[in-house]
Amino acid sequence: MLDKLEQLPADPILGLAAVCRADPNPQKVDLTVGIYMDEQGVCPVFDAVQHAQRALVAEETSKAYMPPAGDEAFNQGIQRLVLGSDSPALRDGRVSSVQTPGGCGALRIGAEIINAATTGARVWVSDPTWPVHIPLLGSVGLKFETYRYYEPAGHGVDFDGMVADLKAAAAGDVVLLHGCCHNPCGADLSLQQWGVIADMAERQGFTPFIDIAYQGLGDGLDQDAAGLRLLVSRLPEVIIAASCSKNMGLYRERAGAAIFVCRDGENARALVSQGLVAARRVYSMPPAHGALLAGRILSDEVLGELWRIELVAMCERINGLRNALVQKLNTVGDRDFSFIQREKGMFSFLGLSAEQTRRLREEYSVYMLDSSRINVAGVNASNIDYLAEAVAGVL
Ligand SMILES: Cc1ncc(COP(=O)(O)O)c(C=O)c1O
């Protein structure tokens, strides 16, 4: 039976990262996978996480299953983090959540719930979007439409195109939005543009599904959630997939949450029951470690403050790298790269052709996706000059 199955190609992003790891060139630069890396090229463990982990290990007396909806402190903490502790929706008791294996688990549970409400519902995704969205939501049976989002010539959001396309989104449809730090393009909506999307959702009746995997890596924790909170304040229903992979560095621990903002408390409780049944058939029980750490950090004032300071430093470093990269690229060539400074989070499309990215790989050992998406956090003081010269070399 199994011998019919063929070898599948590697995931395009992870496969490229593996090629880079195998490259013996000591000057190689890895800008592929979306994980934060520090000046030493290491994806660090937050001090707040280290503290929480030591306490957890000392206190943990059982490895019995978690409650099916996950850790209560985590669920409460992530709802406050995403929606704001003064959120009227929280105060009104119309919010619930299920702890999931990372943001991907949250996207999957959200997709299962959407499909339970409307079999084969249409989900509108941005062009481009994070490629994993398609198999994650599509394998549940949801169908896709795309809306224009990134405009390569202007290196920004094609908001007129987005609005024109979303005019066709109707009640029963879902519009998938990146809460902040759009992956792959780094171009985000302004608050005023989020307001226009809220008007459209109100008028047309579609349901927003917001993927917020990078809260705190753009302008700050509250600023990055401002658009999402605007939609929540205006609309009866919003589904949110949240993740602590990036903003707490808990990637491998798989800490995320599917958050449901509903018409009322009764509906919010119904959605938890739907989420639990969906989880039972997909992965059964949520993982413990990452959510227990995040739950501690989000419910402890001292640890929470330590984490926020570390996150601000991370965010400032990324924004500093954006400025430094633009300056370096300006000194080696005459193409305008200033758009990199206007973008948010870890990603940017450099605007190179697939042929130029291939040459960067083969001639310089500089690795980025064929689309020229880079992980800005892969840049550091020891590779920035080489990177800028390599880019200039293929232009
Ligand atoms: C846009 C987007 N959404 C969701 C995720 C989910 O990440 P995780 O499942 O590791 O929390 C990622 C991770 O790269 C992402 O880029």
The ligand as a MOL file (V3000), in Angstrom:
LIG
                    3D

  0  0  0     0  0            999 V3000
M  V30 BEGIN CTAB
M  V30 COUNTS 16 16 0 0 0
M  V30 BEGIN ATOM
M  V30 1 C 1.2440 34.8640 8.8790 0
M  V30 2 C 1.4760 33.7870 9.8690 0
M  V30 3 N 0.4310 33.2800 10.5210 0
M  V30 4 C 0.5680 32.3130 11.4210 0
M  V30 5 C 1.8010 31.7920 11.7230 0
M  V30 6 C 1.7810 30.7120 12.7430 0
M  V30 7 O 2.8760 30.4210 13.4410 0
M  V30 8 P 2.9070 29.3310 14.5940 0
M  V30 9 O 2.0040 28.2210 14.2390 0
M  V30 10 O 4.3310 28.9260 14.6480 0
M  V30 11 O 2.4510 30.0260 15.8320 0
M  V30 12 C 2.9330 32.2730 11.0600 0
M  V30 13 C 4.2670 31.7180 11.2860 0
M  V30 14 O 5.2050 31.8930 10.5670 0
M  V30 15 C 2.7580 33.3030 10.1120 0
M  V30 16 O 3.7910 33.8350 9.4420 0
M  V30 END ATOM
M  V30 BEGIN BOND
M  V30 1 1 1 2
M  V30 2 1 2 3
M  V30 3 2 2 15
M  V30 4 2 3 4
M  V30 5 1 4 5
M  V30 6 1 5 6
M  V30 7 2 5 12
M  V30 8 1 6 7
M  V30 9 1 7 8
M  V30 10 2 8 9
M  V30 11 1 8 10
M  V30 12 1 8 11
M  V30 13 1 12 13
M  V30 14 1 12 15
M  V30 15 2 13 14
M  V30 16 1 15 16
M  V30 END BOND
M  V30 END CTAB
M  END
